[in-house]
């Protein structure tokens, strides 16, 4: 983790669990944990959506004029994107009204970004920051910047976006390889992916409209290519696989970009984008983050009879597939749409979760993985309450997240007394009656939150190290958890 998010070795949380509730054969609640905070209905305040904040910060900096971002994510990842846009020349005024944060962004557009000396960008732990800015910056003439990250991000592959851009004529140097310019022909070889990591230098230049097809199932790659097309002169065509988050194209169209799309098959979509495009100034209220909501949906799943409500959440079907997975296994989900979202290209809703029946095994097909990629750790925790073997197929993308999450999930499940097996890129989970207390440490924010949920089902006191990792996406996670479970102790200051 980066210096402002990495937990020191003595930063940890102790959580006392007494086993999750369950249903007996008559459907009655048994084994209820006595540290639940005196009730069964809870309202959880989620952080603002991370994916949307990244994108609106970038579009506000690209715009000519003033934009207002109300309720942005204040997690470390999004702050990295804001700092990058400030380094490029956008001005941010931060103010609070009744406890709600607003960023007022003033910019003269990308035309001024190239009038500076070499700019250094620290993406910290944020792959979204790194990949989207590489795509956008490659097409801005005279903009020259380096982009680096923390140890975790520096291990994550960048060839998936750098390769296509280099083949379009972009000037990109991999500084980790002694300032080696990339040969477009190299990107066609398998070995190419093994040498493209941060830090990277981007030398922006004018690019012509292009035609490109990628087989990488990644919203970050798609977004980076759309941003590159937004700076190209003429109409570009980009074909990408289906099944990834659609925030970038939704927002671009809502802000007036000349962007169209159509399905070329059941597996792929083609985009046509006319550039260059300068977004207008805008106002947006950022909704709550559904990926953060996943941990509390799982908590309700693990505790039959418990009802958890989350209000003002992003209601994008591509971000809510994890709820459909949990519904198949027995979670009841109530969704009440809210008419006025004040979020261009998106809608919001209030959600409530409760499980009242037996938990069926969770089965996730490889075709679904891209729609639940960030929620897989939480869904794996849910599988420990199921009657029967749960199976997750096609999880290769988990190996190149903030950590090797596939291996990390198996390790965590075994620590708390469950059985798990990895064959190739597939994960099988065999629930047991064991609910061991355990010690666990990780600098991966989603793994820390998953481990914390599992400690609540453990018998005895567990210890979660590097608890400050949650600041990447959900700084208030433990405060919200304390609304439900009162018996945890924060030792992060000793």
C-alpha positions in Angstrom: 0.0 0.0 0.0 1.0 3.6 -0.4 2.3 5.6 2.5 -1.0 7.3 3.3 -3.0 4.0 3.3 -0.6 1.3 4.5 -1.2 0.2 8.0 1.7 0.0 10.3 2.5 -3.5 11.7 0.7 -2.7 15.0 -2.5 -1.4 13.4 -5.1 -4.1 13.8 -8.7 -4.8 14.9 -9.8 -7.4 17.4 -13.3 -8.8 16.8 -15.0 -11.1 19.2 -17.4 -13.5 17.4 -19.8 -16.1 18.7 -20.9 -17.8 15.5 -23.5 -16.5 13.0 -27.2 -17.2 13.4 -28.8 -20.0 11.4 -32.2 -21.7 10.8 -33.1 -25.0 12.2 -35.1 -27.6 10.3 -38.3 -25.8 11.2 -37.1 -22.5 9.9 -36.6 -21.0 13.3 -33.6 -18.7 14.2 -31.0 -20.4 16.3 -27.5 -19.6 17.6 -28.0 -15.8 17.5 -24.8 -13.9 18.4 -25.3 -12.0 21.6 -23.2 -9.0 20.5 -25.6 -7.8 17.9 -26.6 -4.3 19.0 -30.0 -5.0 20.5 -32.0 -5.1 17.3 -32.3 -6.9 14.0 -32.9 -4.0 11.6 -30.0 -1.8 10.6 -29.3 1.2 8.4 -25.8 1.3 6.9 -24.2 4.5 5.5 -22.1 3.5 2.6 -19.2 5.4 1.0 -19.7 7.2 -2.3 -19.1 5.1 -5.4 -15.5 4.8 -6.3 -15.8 4.0 -10.0 -18.1 7.0 -10.6 -15.9 9.4 -8.6 -12.8 8.5 -10.6 -14.6 9.2 -13.9 -16.4 12.4 -12.9 -13.1 13.8 -11.5 -11.4 13.1 -14.9 -14.3 14.5 -17.0 -14.5 17.6 -14.8 -10.8 18.2 -15.3 -11.2 17.7 -19.1 -14.1 20.2 -19.2 -13.9 23.9 -19.9 -15.5 25.7 -17.1 -16.7 24.8 -13.6 -18.1 21.5 -12.4 -19.5 20.5 -9.0 -19.1 17.0 -7.6 -21.2 16.6 -4.5 -20.5 13.6 -2.2 -17.4 12.3 -4.0 -15.6 9.2 -2.6 -12.9 10.3 -0.2 -11.1 6.9 -0.3 -7.4 6.9 -1.1 -7.9 5.6 -4.7 -10.1 8.5 -5.8 -7.9 11.0 -4.0 -5.0 9.7 -6.2 -7.1 10.6 -9.3 -7.9 14.0 -7.9 -4.2 14.8 -7.2 -3.3 13.7 -10.7 -5.9 16.1 -12.2 -4.5 18.9 -10.1 -1.0 18.1 -11.3 -2.3 18.4 -14.9 -3.7 21.9 -14.1 -7.3 21.6 -12.9 -8.2 23.4 -9.7 -10.2 21.8 -6.9 -12.0 23.7 -4.1 -13.2 21.4 -1.3 -15.9 22.5 1.0 -18.5 20.9 3.4 -22.1 21.7 3.9 -23.9 19.9 6.7 -21.2 17.3 6.7 -21.5 16.6 2.9 -18.3 17.1 0.9 -18.3 19.0 -2.4 -15.5 19.4 -4.9 -15.8 22.4 -7.1 -13.5 21.9 -10.2 -12.4 24.7 -12.4 -10.5 23.9 -15.6 -9.6 25.3 -19.0 -9.7 21.9 -20.5 -6.9 19.6 -21.8 -5.5 22.3 -24.1 -3.5 23.6 -21.2 -2.2 20.3 -19.9 0.7 20.2 -22.4 2.2 23.5 -21.4 4.1 22.1 -18.4 7.3 20.4 -17.7 7.4 16.7 -16.9 4.5 15.9 -14.5 4.9 13.1 -11.9 1.7 11.2 -11.1 1.5 8.8 -8.1 -1.4 6.4 -8.7 -0.8 4.9 -5.3 -2.9 1.6 -5.2 -5.3 2.6 -8.0 -5.3 0.7 -11.2 -8.2 2.8 -12.5 -6.1 6.0 -12.0 -3.1 4.5 -13.9 -4.9 2.9 -16.8 -7.4 5.6 -17.5 -4.8 8.4 -17.4 -2.5 6.4 -19.7 -5.3 6.2 -22.2 -6.3 9.8 -22.0 -2.8 11.3 -21.8 -1.5 9.4 -24.8 -3.6 11.6 -27.1 -2.9 15.1 -25.6 -0.2 16.9 -27.5 2.9 18.0 -25.5 1.7 16.5 -22.3 4.5 14.5 -20.7 4.1 12.6 -17.5 5.4 9.7 -15.5 3.0 7.5 -13.6 4.0 5.2 -10.8 2.3 3.3 -8.0 2.8 1.4 -4.8 4.3 -2.0 -4.6 1.0 -3.8 -5.2 0.1 -1.7 -8.3 3.6 -2.0 -9.7 3.0 -5.7 -10.0 -0.3 -5.4 -12.0 -0.1 -5.7 -15.8 -0.3 -2.6 -17.9 0.3 -4.3 -21.3 -3.4 -4.7 -21.8 -3.8 -1.0 -22.4 -0.2 0.1 -23.3 0.0 -2.5 -26.1 -3.0 -1.2 -28.1 -2.0 2.4 -27.6 1.6 1.8 -28.8 0.2 0.1 -31.9 -1.8 3.3 -32.5 1.5 5.3 -32.5 1.5 6.5 -28.8 4.9 7.2 -27.3 5.1 5.3 -24.1 8.3 4.2 -22.2 8.5 1.6 -19.5 10.9 3.2 -16.9 11.2 -0.1 -15.0 13.1 -1.4 -18.0 15.7 1.4 -18.0 13.7 3.9 -20.0 13.0 1.4 -22.8 10.8 2.7 -25.7 8.2 0.2 -26.7 8.3 -1.3 -30.2 4.7 -1.6 -31.6 5.6 -5.0 -33.0 6.6 -6.2 -29.5 3.0 -5.9 -28.3 2.0 -8.8 -30.5 4.3 -11.2 -28.7 3.4 -13.1 -25.5 6.6 -11.9 -23.8 5.4 -8.3 -24.1 3.0 -8.6 -21.2 5.9 -9.6 -18.9 7.8 -6.3 -19.2 5.0 -3.7 -19.1 4.6 -2.5 -15.5 4.7 0.8 -13.7 6.5 3.2 -13.6 5.7 4.3 -17.1 6.4 7.6 -19.0 3.7 8.9 -21.4 4.6 11.5 -24.1 1.3 12.8 -25.4 0.8 13.6 -29.1 -1.9 14.1 -31.6 -3.4 10.8 -32.7 -5.7 10.1 -35.6 -9.0 8.2 -35.5 -8.4 4.5 -35.2 -10.1 1.1 -35.5 -9.3 -1.3 -32.7 -10.5 -4.6 -31.3 -9.6 -6.0 -27.8 -10.4 -9.3 -26.3 -9.6 -8.2 -22.8 -12.7 -8.3 -20.6 -12.0 -5.1 -18.5 -13.9 -1.9 -17.9 -10.6 -0.1 -17.3 -9.2 -1.1 -20.7 -12.5 -0.2 -22.4 -12.5 3.2 -20.6 -8.9 3.9 -21.4 -9.6 3.3 -25.1 -12.7 5.5 -25.1 -10.7 8.3 -23.5 -8.0 7.9 -26.1 -10.7 8.1 -28.8 -12.1 11.2 -27.2 -8.8 13.0 -28.1 -8.4 11.5 -31.6 -9.2 13.5 -34.7 -12.1 11.8 -36.5 -14.3 8.8 -35.8 -12.8 5.9 -34.0 -14.2 2.4 -33.8 -13.6 0.2 -30.7 -14.8 -3.4 -30.3 -14.8 -4.8 -26.8 -16.2 -7.9 -25.1 -19.5 -7.6 -23.3 -20.0 -7.9 -19.5 -18.0 -5.0 -18.1 -19.1 -1.9 -16.2 -20.6 0.7 -18.5 -20.0 3.9 -16.5 -17.6 5.6 -18.8 -19.8 5.4 -21.9 -23.0 6.2 -19.9 -21.4 9.4 -18.6 -19.8 10.4 -21.9 -23.1 10.2 -23.7 -25.0 12.0 -20.9 -22.4 14.8 -21.2 -22.9 15.2 -24.9 -20.2 13.1 -26.5 -20.8 11.9 -30.1 -20.6 8.3 -29.0 -22.8 5.4 -30.3 -22.7 1.7 -29.6 -24.3 -1.5 -30.9 -23.9 -5.2 -30.3 -22.0 -7.0 -33.0 -22.7 -10.4 -31.4 -24.0 -11.8 -28.1 -20.4 -11.5 -26.8 -19.1 -8.1 -28.2 -20.1 -4.5 -28.5 -18.7 -1.9 -31.0 -18.4 1.8 -30.1 -18.0 4.7 -32.5 -16.6 7.9 -31.1 -16.1 11.2 -32.9 -13.3 13.4 -31.5 -11.8 15.5 -30.3 -14.4 16.0 -27.6 -14.4 18.6 -24.8 -17.1 17.9 -22.1 -19.0 20.9 -20.7 -19.0 21.8 -17.0 -21.6 19.8 -15.0 -23.1 19.1 -11.6 -23.4 15.7 -10.1 -24.3 14.0 -6.9 -22.3 10.8 -6.5 -24.5 7.9 -5.3 -23.4 5.2 -2.8 -21.1 2.4 -3.8 -22.8 -1.0 -4.5 -19.4 -2.9 -4.2 -19.2 -1.6 -0.6 -22.8 -2.7 -0.1 -21.9 -6.3 -1.0 -20.2 -6.8 2.4 -23.4 -5.9 4.3 -25.6 -7.9 1.9 -23.4 -10.9 2.7 -23.7 -10.1 6.5 -27.5 -10.3 6.2 -27.1 -13.6 4.2 -24.9 -15.0 7.0 -27.5 -14.0 9.7 -31.0 -15.1 8.8 -33.6 -12.8 10.2 -31.3 -9.8 10.2 -32.5 -6.9 7.9 -30.0 -4.4 6.5 -30.9 -1.2 4.6 -28.7 0.9 2.4 -30.0 4.1 0.9 -29.1 6.2 -2.1 -27.1 3.4 -3.8 -26.0 3.4 -7.5 -28.6 1.3 -9.3 -26.7 0.1 -12.3 -27.5 -3.5 -13.3 -23.9 -4.1 -14.3 -22.8 -3.4 -10.7 -25.6 -5.4 -9.0 -25.1 -8.9 -10.4 -23.8 -10.0 -7.0 -27.3 -9.5 -5.6 -28.7 -11.8 -8.3 -26.1 -14.4 -7.2 -27.2 -14.1 -3.6 -30.9 -14.1 -4.5 -30.4 -17.5 -6.2 -29.0 -18.7 -3.0 -31.8 -17.4 -0.8 -31.3 -13.7 0.0 -34.4 -11.6 -0.3 -33.6 -8.2 -1.9 -35.9 -5.2 -1.9 -35.1 -2.4 -4.4 -36.9 0.9 -4.4 -35.8 3.2 -7.3 -35.4 7.0 -6.6 -36.8 9.2 -9.3 -34.3 12.1 -9.3 -30.7 10.8 -9.2 -28.8 14.0 -10.2 -26.2 11.7 -11.6 -25.7 12.0 -15.4 -26.1 8.6 -17.1 -26.9 6.7 -13.9 -29.8 6.0 -11.5 -30.1 5.3 -7.7 -32.2 3.2 -5.4 -32.7 2.2 -1.8 -32.0 -1.5 -1.0 -32.9 -3.9 1.9 -31.7 -7.4 2.5 -32.9 -10.3 4.5 -32.5 -14.1 4.4 -35.4 -16.1 5.7 -34.7 -19.6 4.2 -32.0 -22.2 3.7 -28.9 -21.0 1.9 -28.4 -22.8 -1.3 -24.9 -23.3 -2.8 -23.5 -20.3 -4.7 -22.6 -21.2 -8.3 -20.8 -18.5 -10.4 -20.2 -19.4 -14.1 -17.1 -18.0 -15.9 -19.4 -15.8 -18.0 -20.6 -14.0 -14.9 -17.2 -13.3 -13.3 -16.6 -9.9 -15.0 -19.8 -8.6 -13.5 -18.9 -9.7 -9.9 -15.1 -9.4 -10.0 -14.8 -7.0 -7.0 -17.5 -8.9 -5.0 -16.0 -12.4 -5.3 -14.2 -12.3 -1.9 -17.5 -11.3 -0.2 -19.4 -14.0 -2.1 -16.9 -16.5 -1.0 -17.6 -15.6 2.6 -21.3 -16.0 1.9 -20.6 -19.5 0.6 -19.5 -20.6 4.1 -23.2 -20.5 5.2 -24.5 -22.6 2.3 -25.8 -26.1 2.5 -23.6 -27.9 0.0 -20.6 -27.1 -2.2 -20.3 -23.7 -3.8 -18.3 -23.3 -7.1 -16.8 -20.3 -8.7 -15.5 -20.8 -12.3 -13.0 -18.8 -14.4 -11.4 -16.6 -11.7 -8.1 -15.9 -13.5 -8.6 -12.2 -13.3 -8.5 -12.4 -9.5 -4.8 -13.3 -9.7 -3.9 -9.8 -10.9 -5.9 -7.6 -8.6 -4.5 -5.7 -5.6 -3.2 -9.2 -4.5 -3.6 -12.7 -5.8 -7.1 -12.7 -4.5 -7.8 -16.3 -5.6 -5.0 -17.6 -3.4 -5.9 -15.1 -0.7 -9.5 -16.3 -0.5 -8.5 -19.9 -0.1 -6.0 -19.0 2.6 -8.6 -17.0 4.5 -11.3 -19.6 4.3 -9.0 -22.3 5.6 -7.9 -20.0 8.5 -11.5 -19.8 9.7 -12.0 -23.6 9.5 -13.6 -24.0 6.1 -12.4 -26.2 3.2 -11.6 -24.8 -0.2 -9.9 -26.1 -3.3 -8.4 -24.4 -6.4 -8.1 -26.3 -9.6 -6.8 -24.2 -12.4 -8.7 -20.9 -12.1 -11.8 -22.5 -10.4 -12.6 -22.4 -6.7 -14.7 -24.9 -4.8 -15.9 -24.1 -1.2 -16.9 -27.0 1.1 -18.6 -25.4 4.2 -17.9 -27.0 7.6 -19.3 -26.6 11.0 -16.0 -25.2 12.2 -15.9 -21.5 13.0 -12.4 -20.9 14.2 -11.2 -17.6 15.5 -8.1 -16.6 13.5 -5.5 -13.9 12.8 -5.3 -12.4 9.3 -3.4 -9.6 7.7 -3.5 -8.1 4.2 -2.9 -4.8 2.5 -5.8 -5.6 0.1 -8.8 -3.6 1.2 -11.4 -6.1 0.0 -9.7 -9.0 1.7 -9.6 -7.1 5.0 -13.3 -6.4 4.8 -14.1 -10.0 3.9 -12.0 -11.3 6.8 -13.8 -8.9 9.2 -17.2 -10.3 8.1 -16.0 -13.8 8.7 -14.6 -13.0 12.2 -18.2 -12.2 13.2 -19.1 -15.8 12.5 -16.1 -17.2 14.4 -16.2 -18.5 17.9 -13.8 -16.5 19.9 -11.7 -13.4 19.4 -10.0 -12.9 16.0 -7.4 -10.3 15.0 -7.3 -8.5 11.6 -4.0 -6.8 10.8 -3.4 -3.8 8.6 -7.0 -2.7 9.2 -6.3 0.7 7.7 -6.3 -0.9 4.3 -10.0 -0.3 4.2 -9.3 3.5 3.7 -8.7 2.7 0.0 -12.4 2.4 -0.6 -14.4 2.4 2.6 -12.8 4.5 5.3 -15.9 4.2 7.6 -16.2 0.4 7.3 -15.5 -0.5 10.9 -17.8 2.4 12.2 -20.6 1.0 10.2 -19.9 -2.6 11.3 -20.0 -1.3 14.9 -23.7 -0.4 14.4 -24.4 -4.1 14.2 -21.7 -5.8 16.2 -20.7 -3.9 19.3 -17.9 -6.1 20.6 -14.8 -5.2 18.6 -11.8 -3.2 19.8 -9.7 -0.9 17.7 -6.0 -1.1 18.6 -4.8 0.9 15.7 -3.4 3.7 17.8 -1.2 1.7 20.2 
